[in-house]
Amino acid sequence: MSELYVVGGALRSSLFKQLAEWNSCKKALIVKVNPRAKTSEILVEYDSPEDACPADSPSILFKAATVADDKLYVCTPTEVLVYQLPGFQLLHYVSLPCFNDLHHVRPTPEGNILIADTGLDLVVEVTPQGKLLREWSVLEEDTWQRFSRNIDYRKVPETKPHKSHPNHVFQLDDEIWVTRFEQRDAISLTRPGRRINIGVQRPHDGHVVGDWIYFTTVDGHLAVANRHTLQVEEIFDLNTIDNQQQLVLGWCRGLAVMEKDKVWVGFTRIRSTRFKENLLWAKHGFEIRNKPTHIALYDLAKKKCLDEIDLEPYGLAVLFSVHSAEEASASEGTLAKPVGAQSSRDSTV
C-alpha cells in the first residue's frame, strides 16, 4: 500500500474565543503517512514571512497541492511553493499582491503554474519566476471593477463572501477548467460556454483520471463525469458507506485515485464558521456527532470503507489534499469508469 503525502495545517489554540477561519491555523504542514504501519513523518513545517500575509494572526497553512514530474506544487493563502521530490528541496517561490486565499496550484505542460486565486474569484497563470501571464475571472466579469490593482491583497485578511469561490484547477488536454463552489459546477476558462453541472452539492476537487473526472463535494459525495460528454454519470454518497452511526464525516476535500475503484478521500473536522449557510448539509448536531480530521480508503465497487486514519494525533487538523507518494508524472491515468455508484439519473441534482 502506497505511502501518502497529506497537505494542510495545524490549528492555532485559543482559550477565550472561536477563531475566524482566516486566523485559525498557525503552521503549514506536509505529513507522510504510512497506512499499513499507521505511522507518520512531518516532511515540511512552514511559516509564511510577514511581508506575504496579514499582520494580525494570519492563518498559515497549505491549501491543495499537485504532484507532477517529481515535484510538489503547493500554495498557502498568499504564496506558491514548488518542492523537489522526494527530498522536498524548495525550487521556486512566488508571491504576488493579487494573491488572496489561494486554494490550489498545478503546473501546465509548458512549465507555468495555474493558481485558483479564490479571494478574488480569479484563476491566474504565472511563470515559476513569478511573472503574471494570464488571468481569468471565473464569473465573466471585470475583476478590477470589484477589486483594485493598487491593493496588496496578501495583507487583506479575507474578502468573503465570495461570488463564486473557485477551488480547484484541472486541464482537459490544453483546455483549462476550474471548479466553482457557489455555482456547483466546473467551467472551461479557455473555451467559454463549456460547463459540467455537478449539482448534488458544492464541489471542491476536480481530478482527471483517463476518461473520467472525479469531483469531491463538501458534504461527502464523489461525482464522476465523462470528460467527453461533460455529464456526471455516477454519484457516490460516502456518508452511506460503513457509517451506521450516521456521523458527519467532515468537510470533504482531498482525493487520491489509487486504482480503478479505490480512492483515498480527505475530511476535515467540522468547526463553527461565520458562513453557516455553507454547512446546512451538516444537520445532525455536528458539534457533537462530527468525526475528526481523517483520510479514508473506499472501495467504490463494493461500497466498503477499507481503512481510516485519524490525522489529528499527527498534528494535522485541517486537510486540503492527499497524494500517493508514488506519483511522479503529470500525465493522468487511464483507469476505467468506477462501478457500483448511484446513477446521476436517480440522484437529486
C-alpha positions in Angstrom: 0.0 0.0 0.0 1.5 3.3 -1.1 2.6 5.9 1.4 0.7 9.2 1.2 1.5 12.9 1.4 -1.2 14.7 3.3 -1.3 18.5 3.0 -2.8 21.0 5.4 -2.1 22.8 8.6 -2.0 22.8 12.4 -4.6 24.8 14.4 -3.8 27.9 16.5 -5.1 27.4 20.0 -7.4 29.9 21.6 -8.8 29.6 25.1 -11.1 32.6 25.0 -12.8 32.8 21.6 -13.6 30.8 18.5 -11.0 31.9 15.9 -12.2 33.0 12.5 -11.1 30.9 9.5 -8.5 33.4 8.4 -6.9 33.3 11.9 -7.3 29.6 12.7 -4.1 27.9 11.5 -0.6 28.6 12.9 1.6 26.4 10.7 1.6 24.8 7.2 2.3 21.0 7.2 3.1 18.2 4.8 2.9 14.9 6.5 3.9 11.5 5.1 1.6 8.8 6.3 2.2 5.0 6.1 -1.3 3.5 6.0 0.0 -0.1 6.6 2.2 0.7 9.6 -0.1 3.6 10.8 3.0 5.8 11.2 3.6 9.4 10.1 6.5 11.7 9.5 6.4 15.5 9.2 8.2 16.4 6.0 7.6 20.2 5.8 6.7 22.7 8.5 6.3 26.1 7.1 5.6 29.7 8.4 4.8 32.5 5.9 7.0 35.6 6.1 5.5 38.7 7.5 5.6 40.6 4.1 3.4 37.9 2.5 0.4 37.7 4.9 -1.8 39.9 7.1 -0.4 41.4 10.2 -2.8 40.1 12.8 -2.7 36.3 13.5 -2.7 35.2 9.8 -3.9 31.7 9.0 -0.8 29.8 7.8 -1.5 26.5 6.1 -1.0 24.7 2.9 -4.0 24.5 0.6 -4.5 21.9 -2.2 -1.3 20.7 -3.9 -0.4 18.9 -7.2 2.3 16.2 -7.6 3.8 16.1 -11.1 7.2 15.3 -12.6 8.8 14.6 -9.3 7.7 18.0 -7.9 5.0 19.0 -5.4 3.3 22.3 -6.2 1.5 23.8 -3.2 0.1 27.1 -2.0 -0.5 28.9 1.2 -3.3 31.5 1.1 -0.8 34.0 -0.4 2.2 32.1 -1.8 3.1 29.3 -4.2 5.9 26.9 -3.4 7.4 24.2 -5.6 9.3 21.4 -3.9 11.6 18.8 -5.5 10.7 15.3 -4.5 11.4 13.1 -2.6 13.7 15.4 -0.6 11.4 18.4 -0.5 14.0 20.9 -1.5 12.4 24.3 -2.3 12.8 25.1 -6.0 10.5 28.0 -6.6 8.7 30.6 -4.5 6.1 33.1 -5.9 4.0 35.7 -4.0 2.2 38.5 -5.8 0.0 41.3 -4.5 -3.1 39.8 -6.2 -2.9 36.6 -4.2 -5.7 36.2 -1.6 -7.0 32.9 -0.2 -5.3 30.7 -2.8 -6.8 27.3 -2.9 -5.0 25.2 -5.5 -2.0 25.2 -7.8 -1.0 22.9 -10.7 1.7 23.1 -13.5 0.9 23.5 -17.1 2.5 21.3 -19.8 4.6 24.4 -20.7 6.0 24.6 -17.2 4.0 27.5 -15.9 1.7 27.4 -12.9 -2.1 27.7 -12.7 -3.5 29.1 -9.5 -7.0 29.2 -8.1 -7.0 32.8 -6.6 -10.1 32.2 -4.6 -10.3 35.5 -2.7 -10.5 37.5 -6.0 -12.7 34.9 -7.9 -9.8 34.5 -10.3 -7.6 31.9 -11.9 -4.1 33.1 -12.9 -1.2 31.7 -14.8 2.3 32.6 -13.7 5.9 31.6 -14.5 7.9 29.8 -11.8 9.8 33.1 -11.5 6.6 35.0 -10.7 5.7 36.7 -14.0 2.0 37.1 -14.4 1.0 35.7 -17.8 -2.8 35.4 -17.9 -5.8 35.8 -15.7 -9.4 34.7 -16.0 -12.4 35.9 -13.9 -14.5 32.8 -13.1 -17.6 35.0 -13.4 -17.0 36.5 -16.8 -16.8 39.9 -15.3 -14.1 42.6 -15.0 -12.3 41.5 -11.8 -10.8 45.0 -11.4 -14.2 46.7 -11.2 -14.8 44.9 -7.9 -11.2 44.8 -6.7 -8.2 47.2 -7.1 -4.8 46.6 -8.7 -3.4 49.1 -6.2 -4.1 47.0 -3.1 -1.8 44.3 -1.8 -4.4 41.6 -1.2 -1.8 39.4 0.7 -2.4 41.9 3.6 -6.2 41.7 3.4 -7.4 39.0 5.9 -10.5 38.0 3.8 -12.7 39.2 1.0 -15.7 37.0 1.8 -18.4 36.4 0.9 -17.1 35.3 -2.5 -19.4 35.4 -5.5 -18.0 32.1 -6.8 -15.2 30.7 -4.7 -13.1 28.8 -7.3 -11.5 25.8 -5.7 -9.6 23.5 -8.0 -8.0 23.8 -11.4 -7.6 21.0 -13.9 -6.9 20.5 -17.6 -8.5 18.5 -20.4 -5.7 18.4 -22.9 -4.8 22.1 -23.4 -8.2 23.3 -22.0 -8.2 24.9 -18.6 -11.0 24.2 -16.2 -11.9 25.3 -12.6 -14.5 24.1 -10.1 -16.8 26.8 -8.7 -18.1 26.3 -5.2 -21.2 28.6 -5.3 -22.3 27.6 -8.8 -21.9 23.9 -8.1 -20.2 23.3 -11.4 -16.9 23.3 -13.3 -16.3 25.6 -16.2 -13.8 25.9 -19.1 -11.9 29.1 -18.9 -10.3 28.8 -22.4 -13.5 27.6 -24.2 -16.2 29.7 -22.6 -19.6 28.1 -22.5 -18.4 24.5 -21.7 -19.7 23.5 -18.3 -20.1 20.4 -16.1 -23.1 20.7 -13.8 -22.2 18.9 -10.5 -25.4 19.9 -8.7 -25.5 17.5 -5.8 -23.6 19.9 -3.6 -20.8 22.4 -3.6 -17.7 20.9 -5.3 -14.0 21.2 -4.2 -11.6 18.9 -6.1 -11.6 18.0 -9.8 -9.2 15.2 -10.8 -8.9 13.9 -14.3 -8.2 10.1 -14.5 -8.3 8.8 -18.0 -11.8 9.4 -19.5 -13.3 10.4 -16.2 -13.2 13.5 -13.9 -13.7 12.8 -10.2 -15.2 15.7 -8.2 -15.5 15.8 -4.4 -18.3 17.8 -2.8 -18.0 19.3 0.6 -20.8 17.1 2.1 -19.1 13.8 1.2 -20.2 12.9 -2.4 -18.0 11.8 -5.3 -19.4 12.8 -8.6 -17.8 11.2 -11.7 -18.2 12.9 -15.0 -17.4 11.8 -18.5 -14.7 14.1 -20.0 -16.1 13.7 -23.5 -19.8 14.3 -22.8 -19.3 16.7 -19.8 -22.0 14.9 -18.0 -21.9 13.5 -14.4 -22.6 9.7 -14.9 -22.1 8.3 -11.4 -22.5 9.7 -7.9 -21.2 8.0 -4.7 -22.6 9.1 -1.3 -19.7 8.3 1.1 -22.0 9.2 4.1 -23.8 5.9 3.5 -20.8 3.7 3.3 -20.0 1.9 6.6 -21.4 4.8 8.7 -24.0 3.1 10.8 -23.8 5.8 13.4 -24.6 8.5 10.8 -21.7 10.6 11.9 -20.8 13.8 9.9 -17.7 12.7 8.0 -16.3 16.3 7.8 -15.6 18.9 5.2 -14.7 16.7 2.2 -11.7 17.8 0.1 -8.6 15.9 -1.0 -8.8 12.9 -3.2 -6.2 10.3 -4.5 -7.4 7.7 -7.0 -5.3 4.7 -6.4 -6.9 2.1 -8.6 -10.0 1.7 -10.7 -12.4 1.7 -7.8 -10.2 2.5 -4.8 -9.8 6.1 -3.6 -8.4 7.9 -0.6 -10.6 10.8 0.5 -9.8 13.5 2.9 -12.2 15.0 5.6 -11.6 18.0 7.9 -13.4 18.1 11.2 -16.4 20.5 11.1 -16.0 23.6 13.2 -18.0 26.7 13.7 -18.0 29.2 10.8 -19.3 32.6 10.2 -20.7 31.3 6.9 -23.1 28.8 8.3 -25.1 28.6 5.1 -22.2 26.5 3.7 -22.8 23.9 6.4 -26.5 23.4 6.1 -25.8 19.8 5.0 -24.4 19.0 8.4 -27.8 18.8 10.0 -27.5 16.4 12.9 -25.8 18.2 15.7 -22.4 18.3 14.1 -20.7 19.9 17.1 -21.2 16.5 18.9 -21.5 14.0 16.1 -18.7 15.0 13.8 -15.6 12.9 13.0 -12.0 14.1 13.5 -9.9 15.2 10.6 -9.1 12.0 8.8 -8.5 10.2 5.5 -10.5 7.1 4.4 -9.9 4.5 1.8 -13.0 3.5 -0.1 -13.7 0.6 -2.5 -16.3 2.2 -4.7 -17.3 -1.0 -6.4 -18.0 -2.9 -3.2 -19.2 0.2 -1.3 -16.9 -0.5 1.5 -14.6 1.6 3.7 -11.3 -0.3 3.8 -9.3 1.9 6.0 -9.5 5.1 8.1 -6.7 7.1 9.6 -7.2 9.9 12.2 -4.8 12.7 11.3 -5.2 14.8 14.4 -2.7 12.8 16.5 -0.2 13.6 13.8 -0.8 17.4 14.4 -2.7 17.9 11.2 -6.1 19.4 12.0 -7.0 21.0 8.6 -6.6 18.9 5.4 -6.7 20.2 1.8 -5.2 17.4 -0.3 -3.9 13.8 -0.3 -1.4 12.3 -2.7 0.2 9.0 -3.4 3.9 9.2 -2.6 4.5 7.2 -5.8 3.1 9.9 -8.0 5.8 11.1 -10.3 4.2 12.1 -13.6 2.0 14.9 -14.7 0.1 12.6 -17.0 -3.2 11.3 -15.7 -4.1 7.6 -15.5 -6.2 5.6 -17.9 -8.5 3.9 -15.5 -11.9 2.6 -16.4 -15.1 4.2 -15.1 -15.7 3.1 -11.4 -18.7 0.8 -10.9 -21.3 0.4 -8.2 -22.2 4.0 -8.0 -25.6 5.6 -8.0 -26.7 6.8 -11.4 -27.0 10.5 -11.8 -30.4 9.9 -13.3 -31.6 8.7 -9.9 -29.9 11.5 -7.9 -31.1 14.8 -6.5 -29.2 17.3 -8.5 
